[in-house]
């Protein structure tokens, strides 16, 4: 086993410090008694209580959560279907155009995507609100789901599907009973990635949101322009905690699914 050199060790240490020390400082100062975010005046949970009374932040958080759940779910369904067509569809007319349209949001600047969607919604007369944000987030996050699921389908053992078909399953039954459970970790990972991208998005949401559908990133950005308040530290700490719990839960679920899949493949090989 190759040992880490001193250069790699120092680089990793500096990299992780650059990423996580600001988060640790933010979490610590979210429990600060003082209104000044850089002056420690004692431990207190005062700002969490005031945050729970701030209706503007709570409304924005509720809108963000709704948008993230709906957009990530729709993006997962469409992205999985697109990945299945690209991997299993073989060569068909328009494949290059189809794949290009699927992967275009990966390289398209968010400003261009947001502006084009804004012009589209104005052109068709669709008022901006939660629906337009959901459609916009689905558009740019679907490609990420497609990439994740495609990478799993490429390495999928198709003999398992063929065995199910030989045993009398229809193609739809074979997909639901064999293919989908095996690629479930990739599908879940794609959903979590789309959910995270939706929670984090600021640029596209600023183009497609309306007066009554302000998302949390937009609200935080607007508040920070007037100065960082302890309530924003408390809100950011809660978001970090939610994401951390979600990542740990997803890792455990994916690990258990992988172990179960490995056991099923071994049992199928023995049979």
C-alpha positions in Angstrom: 0.0 0.0 0.0 1.4 3.4 -1.0 1.8 5.8 1.8 0.7 9.4 1.6 3.6 11.8 1.0 4.0 14.9 3.1 2.8 17.0 0.1 -0.4 15.1 -0.2 -1.0 15.2 3.6 -0.5 18.9 3.8 -2.7 19.5 0.7 -5.5 17.4 2.1 -5.3 19.1 5.5 -5.4 22.6 4.0 -8.2 21.6 1.6 -10.4 20.2 4.4 -9.5 23.1 6.7 -10.5 25.6 3.9 -13.8 23.8 3.4 -14.9 23.0 7.0 -13.4 25.5 9.4 -15.7 28.3 8.1 -18.7 26.0 8.7 -17.5 25.2 12.3 -17.1 28.9 13.0 -20.6 29.5 11.7 -22.0 26.8 13.9 -20.2 28.1 17.0 -21.3 31.7 16.5 -24.9 30.6 15.9 -25.0 30.0 19.7 -23.6 33.4 20.4 -25.5 35.7 22.8 -24.3 38.9 21.1 -26.0 40.5 18.0 -22.5 40.9 16.6 -21.6 37.8 14.6 -17.9 38.1 15.2 -17.9 39.0 18.9 -18.4 36.1 21.4 -20.6 37.2 24.3 -21.6 33.8 25.8 -23.5 30.7 24.9 -27.2 31.1 24.1 -29.9 29.5 21.9 -31.7 32.9 21.7 -31.3 33.2 17.9 -32.9 29.8 17.2 -35.9 30.9 19.1 -36.1 34.2 17.2 -35.6 32.3 13.9 -38.7 30.1 14.7 -40.7 33.4 15.1 -39.5 34.8 11.8 -42.3 34.2 9.4 -40.4 35.4 6.3 -37.7 32.8 6.8 -40.2 30.1 7.7 -42.3 30.8 4.6 -39.2 30.8 2.4 -38.1 27.5 3.9 -41.5 25.9 3.3 -41.4 27.0 -0.4 -37.9 25.7 -0.8 -38.8 22.3 0.7 -41.8 21.9 -1.5 -39.9 22.9 -4.6 -37.0 20.5 -3.7 -39.2 17.5 -3.1 -41.4 17.9 -6.2 -38.6 18.9 -8.6 -36.3 16.1 -7.4 -39.0 13.5 -7.6 -40.0 14.5 -11.1 -36.4 14.8 -12.2 -35.6 11.3 -10.8 -38.5 9.8 -12.8 -37.6 11.6 -16.0 -33.8 11.2 -15.6 -34.2 7.4 -15.0 -36.3 7.0 -18.1 -33.8 9.1 -20.1 -30.9 7.0 -18.8 -32.7 3.7 -19.6 -33.4 4.9 -23.2 -29.8 6.0 -23.7 -28.2 2.8 -22.4 -30.8 0.3 -23.6 -32.2 2.0 -26.7 -29.2 1.3 -28.9 -28.8 3.4 -32.0 -32.0 5.2 -33.0 -32.8 8.3 -35.1 -32.2 11.4 -33.1 -30.1 9.8 -30.4 -27.3 12.4 -30.7 -29.8 15.2 -30.4 -31.6 13.5 -27.6 -28.5 12.9 -25.5 -27.3 16.5 -26.3 -30.6 17.9 -25.0 -30.3 15.8 -21.8 -26.8 16.7 -21.0 -26.9 20.4 -22.1 -27.8 21.8 -18.7 -24.6 20.3 -17.3 -22.5 22.8 -19.3 -25.0 25.6 -19.7 -24.4 28.6 -17.5 -27.1 29.0 -15.0 -27.8 32.6 -16.0 -28.5 31.5 -19.6 -30.8 28.7 -18.3 -32.7 31.0 -16.0 -33.1 33.7 -18.6 -34.3 31.3 -21.3 -36.8 29.7 -18.9 -38.0 33.2 -17.9 -38.6 34.1 -21.5 -40.4 30.8 -22.1 -42.7 31.3 -19.2 -43.4 34.9 -20.3 -44.0 33.7 -23.8 -46.6 31.1 -22.8 -48.2 33.4 -20.3 -47.4 31.3 -17.2 -47.3 33.3 -14.0 -44.1 32.9 -12.0 -44.5 31.0 -8.8 -43.9 27.6 -7.2 -44.8 25.8 -10.4 -42.3 27.7 -12.5 -39.5 27.1 -10.0 -40.4 23.3 -9.9 -40.2 23.2 -13.7 -37.0 25.1 -13.8 -35.3 22.9 -11.2 -36.5 19.8 -12.8 -35.0 20.9 -16.1 -31.5 21.4 -14.8 -31.4 18.6 -12.3 -32.8 15.9 -14.5 -29.4 15.6 -16.4 -27.6 14.9 -13.1 -29.9 12.0 -12.3 -29.5 10.7 -15.8 -25.7 10.6 -15.5 -25.8 8.8 -12.1 -28.4 6.2 -13.3 -26.6 5.7 -16.6 -23.4 4.8 -14.9 -25.1 2.1 -13.0 -27.1 0.7 -16.0 -23.9 0.4 -18.0 -22.5 -2.1 -15.5 -25.8 -3.9 -15.0 -25.8 -7.6 -15.6 -28.5 -8.1 -18.2 -28.5 -11.8 -17.7 -30.6 -11.2 -14.6 -33.3 -9.6 -16.7 -33.1 -12.3 -19.3 -33.6 -14.9 -16.6 -36.7 -13.1 -15.3 -38.1 -13.0 -18.9 -37.4 -16.7 -19.3 -39.4 -17.4 -16.1 -42.4 -15.6 -17.5 -42.1 -12.0 -16.5 -43.1 -9.3 -18.9 -40.6 -6.6 -19.7 -42.3 -4.2 -17.3 -42.4 -6.8 -14.6 -38.8 -7.6 -15.1 -37.9 -3.9 -14.8 -39.9 -3.5 -11.7 -38.9 -6.7 -9.9 -35.3 -7.1 -11.1 -33.8 -4.0 -12.7 -35.2 -1.3 -10.4 -34.3 -2.9 -7.1 -30.7 -3.4 -8.3 -30.3 0.2 -9.6 -32.2 1.6 -6.6 -29.0 2.9 -4.9 -28.2 4.9 -8.0 -31.8 6.2 -8.3 -31.7 7.2 -4.6 -28.4 8.9 -5.1 -29.8 10.8 -8.1 -32.8 11.9 -6.1 -30.6 13.2 -3.3 -28.3 15.0 -5.7 -31.3 16.7 -7.4 -32.8 17.5 -3.9 -29.5 19.1 -2.9 -29.1 21.1 -6.1 -32.7 22.4 -5.7 -32.0 23.5 -2.1 -28.8 25.2 -3.1 -30.0 27.0 -6.3 -30.1 30.8 -6.3 -29.5 32.0 -9.9 -32.2 30.0 -11.7 -34.8 30.5 -8.9 -34.2 34.3 -9.0 -35.3 34.3 -12.6 -38.3 32.0 -12.2 -39.7 32.9 -8.8 -42.5 35.3 -8.2 -43.4 37.8 -5.4 -45.2 35.1 -3.3 -42.7 32.3 -4.0 -39.4 33.4 -2.5 -37.0 30.5 -1.9 -34.7 30.3 1.1 -31.4 31.0 -0.8 -33.0 34.1 -2.3 -34.2 35.2 1.1 -30.8 34.6 2.7 -29.0 36.4 -0.2 -31.3 39.4 0.3 -30.8 39.5 4.0 -27.0 39.1 3.8 -26.8 42.2 1.6 -27.9 44.2 4.6 -25.5 42.4 6.9 -25.1 39.0 8.4 -27.4 38.5 11.4 -27.2 35.7 14.1 -30.5 34.4 12.8 -28.8 33.6 9.4 -26.1 31.7 11.3 -28.8 29.7 13.2 -30.6 29.0 9.9 -27.4 27.9 8.2 -26.6 25.6 11.1 -30.0 23.9 10.9 -29.5 23.4 7.1 -26.0 21.9 7.7 -27.5 19.5 10.3 -30.3 18.5 7.9 -27.9 17.8 5.1 -25.6 15.9 7.4 -28.3 13.7 8.6 -29.5 13.1 5.1 -26.1 12.2 3.8 -25.5 9.7 6.7 -28.9 8.2 6.2 -28.4 7.9 2.4 -25.0 6.3 3.0 -26.5 3.7 5.3 -29.4 2.9 3.0 -27.1 2.7 0.0 -24.7 0.4 1.9 -27.5 -1.9 3.0 -28.9 -2.0 -0.5 -25.5 -2.8 -2.0 -25.0 -5.7 0.5 -28.4 -7.1 -0.2 -27.8 -6.8 -3.9 -24.5 -8.6 -3.6 -26.1 -11.4 -1.7 -28.9 -11.7 -4.2 -26.4 -11.9 -7.1 -24.4 -14.6 -5.2 -27.5 -16.6 -4.6 -28.5 -16.2 -8.3 -25.1 -17.4 -9.4 -25.3 -20.4 -7.1 -28.7 -21.3 -8.5 
